Amino acid sequence: MITHLNKITIILLLLGFSSVLPAKLEKTVESISVFGNHRASTAMIERVIPLKKGAAFSSDELKRCKKVLEQLGIFSRVEIETRESDGIIIIINVKEKTLFYISPSVRFNAGSDDLYFQNEEAEKSAYGVGFGMNDFSGRRQSFKLSLAAGKLNRVGLSYGKEYSFGLSWGASLANLWYTSAAFDGKVEKFRSRLFLGQRYSHLFLRLWGEYEHLKTKNNRLVLPGDFRNRYRYGLDLTYNSSRPVLFPFSGVRILAGVSQVMSGGKDKLYDRYNFQLSSFINVFKRSVLALDFRAILSDGYVPPDERVYFGGYRALRTSPIREYSGKQAVLFSCEYRVPLTGFSRHSSSSKMLGSTLYLFSDFGMIAEHAKELDLDNIKYNTGIGFIMALNKESILRLDVGVFPKFRVVLSTGWKF
């Protein structure tokens, strides 16, 4: 009994003694210094990082500071170190990304004939250049001017703005013109577009609206006047877990979109539904099997310039563009990609350069009505291709169709 009482007494004495010891003082942030920033202001950097001057210091929050600054997309390098004084001194060293870039643009479809219209799927030969500037205010803004000449001439301006909490918006203006046998002369299109987007981790939601005006010199192909003024609006939902963005080694991309097109007289022309599923499977080291499924369904009257065309690089590549067209289409593509050059690992975004050689096989069905999409109407192409990322904004690709027809298509752009 005495032994137990002695033990209890000793424990109580120790507890009482520990209660009068001074508590361990929590370190606070004494100062924050930023070096290497020129366009991005120090005040902006201090505002977005979680650690603040005078607040309690945390190593976890320090890691978050580095992650937040890297996600801004305006720095190619972020380094943070700490020093102890009366408090914790935080020293941030950054290197800003290059703002200005030049993007060459080339579209050459060997053997292509004059088209009645120019649309997204049916590309005429054109050669041009784009001039752009990213984050020119240090606040995730972008601006681009694009120029092109050839069978298709184009002038375009675009502006985009992103916010740290995932919200973004942008606007673009474009004027393109070309000569069409259908109109026996010059065709000109003016297009303006506005979008609002919100990102949630891998999900991206976008609302958009567009106005387009079609102007012709000679109206051999007669269209009602209000068809020359069109309004489009739609909603797109994208899920993207593929990494990196260029030449993905793994991951999935899913796109679902719906849009409606109105004539200038406010009459509905048609509804369009888009669905795309892309999967990237790492096969051996850095070689990748890329699979893509795409469906485009339209309901209503689709003007000739907005029909779905096979050809180019977007759909059944290396096919003559005007050979297959319709209102409904289903496509499947398979590529086996073998990277030829190394990639930069400093960023999971489009900051890397590289080139890839691939074997491809495309299958597709196209028709006027959905019930006509059957295997009896399937079209296919197989061949070999080469893609090279010239910079963050410009991609050069060469597709050579081997079977059933030999055909070459040189262009800038992505299929998936």
Secondary structure, 3 states (H helix, E strand, C coil): CHHHHHHHHHHHHHHHHHHCCCCCCCCEEEEEEEECCCCCCHHHHHHHCCCCCCCECCHHHHHHHHHHHHHCCCEEEEEEEEEECCCEEEEEEEEECCCEEEEEEEEEECCCCCCCCCCCCCCCCEEEEEEEEECCCCCCEEEEEEEEEECEEEEEEEEEEECCCCEEEEEEEEEEEEEECCCCEEEEEEEEEEEEEEEECCEEEEEEEEEEEEEECCCCCCCCHHHHEEEEEEEEEEEECCECCCCCCEEEEEEEEEEEEEECCCCEEEEEEEEEEEEEEEEECCEEEEEEEEEEEEEECCCHHHCEECECCCECCCCCHHHCEECEEEEEEEEEEEECCCCCCCCCCCCCCEEEEEEEEEEEEEECCHHHCCHHHCEEEEEEEEEEECCCCCEEEEEEEEECCCEEEEECCCCC
